[in-house]
Amino acid sequence: RLYVANYASGMRVFDLSSRSEMGYFDTYPDGDGTKNWNGAWGTYVFPASGLVVVSDQNRGLFVLEDLGSSAPSHPPPPSPPTSPPPPSP
């Protein structure tokens, strides 16, 4: 996958194997997609967690979860604590 920040067009996700667009997130919905400097500046992908951070120069950071990634959507719950074995008689 390729994640691209494209200003007023938002963050775009492309499948490199099929060379097709898989999805997008519009950080600047007030815009009309024309050439200007509003909107998404950059994307930062964290593959282990499936999170994608998109920076927008006007609206700040967006933390997104890529539901199509192979990473688990949430970490597994912690194991319950184990008790020490009782003393031997």
NORRAVEN-V690195 format. One record per helix or strand of 2 or more residues. SS is the DSSP state (alpha for helix, beta for strand). FROM is the first residue (numbers start at 1). LEN is the number of residues. If there is no record, write none. Layout:
BEGIN
SS;FROM;LEN + SS;FROM;LEN
END
This chain:
BEGIN
beta;2;4 + beta;11;5 + beta;20;6 + beta;40;7 + beta;51;6 + beta;60;6
END
